[in-house]
Amino acid sequence: MKGGKKPSEKKKKEKIHKIKKCPKCGSSEVSVVLGMEEEMGIGEWECKKCGWKGADISVQEVSEEEFLKYLEEK
């Protein structure tokens, strides 16, 4: 007889996706600011819609199903 644990049923882990949004206008058209300009720091974000710049970006965590619905609406 072999010892050890029996393989138990694996719990399905649901993937979590993160949607980044502008804290000012709520748009998801945000991107990381790249460059070496003095006024911009590392980790700065920029909204393409309203022009907001900063480090405090809103992050919404959603399930894979909700993320697919979001992509279809976009």
RODO-2510 file (C-alpha; in nm, 4 decimals, decimal comma):
residues 74
     n   res          X          Y          Z
     1     m     0,0000     0,0000     0,0000
     2     k     0,1350     0,3394    -0,0941
     3     g     0,1239     0,6194     0,1571
     4     g     0,0536     0,9813     0,0901
     5     k    -0,2369     1,2054     0,0234
     6     k    -0,5082     1,1356    -0,2261
     7     p    -0,5425     1,3962    -0,4965
     8     s    -0,8316     1,6111    -0,3888
     9     e    -1,0552     1,8053    -0,6199
    10     k    -0,8837     2,1250    -0,7149
    11     k    -1,0740     2,4379    -0,6387
    12     k    -1,1089     2,6562    -0,9428
    13     k    -0,9530     2,9908    -0,8808
    14     e    -1,1371     3,2646    -1,0596
    15     k    -0,9095     3,5044    -1,2399
    16     i    -0,9288     3,8618    -1,1227
    17     h    -0,8720     4,1391    -1,3729
    18     k    -0,7925     4,4981    -1,2870
    19     i    -0,9492     4,7900    -1,4710
    20     k    -0,7658     5,1174    -1,4244
    21     k    -0,9784     5,4326    -1,4331
    22     c    -0,9199     5,8058    -1,4058
    23     p    -1,0202     5,9354    -1,0591
    24     k    -1,1387     6,2645    -1,2103
    25     c    -1,3632     6,1619    -1,5022
    26     g    -1,3923     5,7807    -1,4615
    27     s    -1,2558     5,7080    -1,8098
    28     s    -1,0572     5,3896    -1,8657
    29     e    -0,8409     5,5668    -2,1249
    30     v    -0,5408     5,5995    -1,8929
    31     s    -0,1772     5,5203    -1,9572
    32     v     0,1539     5,5284    -1,7779
    33     v     0,3578     5,8419    -1,8432
    34     l     0,6925     5,7549    -1,9974
    35     g     0,9822     5,9936    -2,0174
    36     m     1,2434     6,1694    -1,8162
    37     e     1,0800     6,5085    -1,7759
    38     e     1,1546     6,6790    -1,4458
    39     e     0,7927     6,7533    -1,3561
    40     m     0,6811     6,3918    -1,4017
    41     g     0,7727     6,1292    -1,1500
    42     i     0,7965     5,7541    -1,1695
    43     g     0,4595     5,5793    -1,1595
    44     e     0,2637     5,8751    -1,2939
    45     w    -0,0563     5,8154    -1,4914
    46     e    -0,2251     6,0299    -1,7542
    47     c    -0,5896     6,0357    -1,8677
    48     k    -0,6267     6,0664    -2,2436
    49     k    -0,9814     6,1984    -2,2096
    50     c    -0,9581     6,4822    -1,9553
    51     g    -0,5804     6,5370    -1,9303
    52     w    -0,5509     6,4485    -1,5589
    53     k    -0,2005     6,3496    -1,4432
    54     g    -0,1084     6,1923    -1,1132
    55     a    -0,0198     5,8798    -0,9208
    56     d    -0,3498     5,8034    -0,7457
    57     i    -0,5361     5,6001    -1,0059
    58     s    -0,8603     5,4116    -0,9397
    59     v    -0,8304     5,0346    -0,9783
    60     q    -1,1417     4,8199    -1,0033
    61     e    -1,1016     4,4436    -0,9590
    62     v    -1,3524     4,2361    -1,1560
    63     s    -1,4062     3,8692    -1,2371
    64     e    -1,3222     3,7271    -1,5768
    65     e    -1,6896     3,7272    -1,6788
    66     e    -1,7338     4,0931    -1,5812
    67     f    -1,4099     4,1813    -1,7616
    68     l    -1,5321     4,0194    -2,0846
    69     k    -1,8592     4,2160    -2,0591
    70     y    -1,6554     4,5337    -2,0074
    71     l    -1,4472     4,4621    -2,3199
    72     e    -1,7607     4,3987    -2,5277
    73     e    -1,9131     4,7313    -2,4193
    74     k    -1,5915     4,9164    -2,4889
***
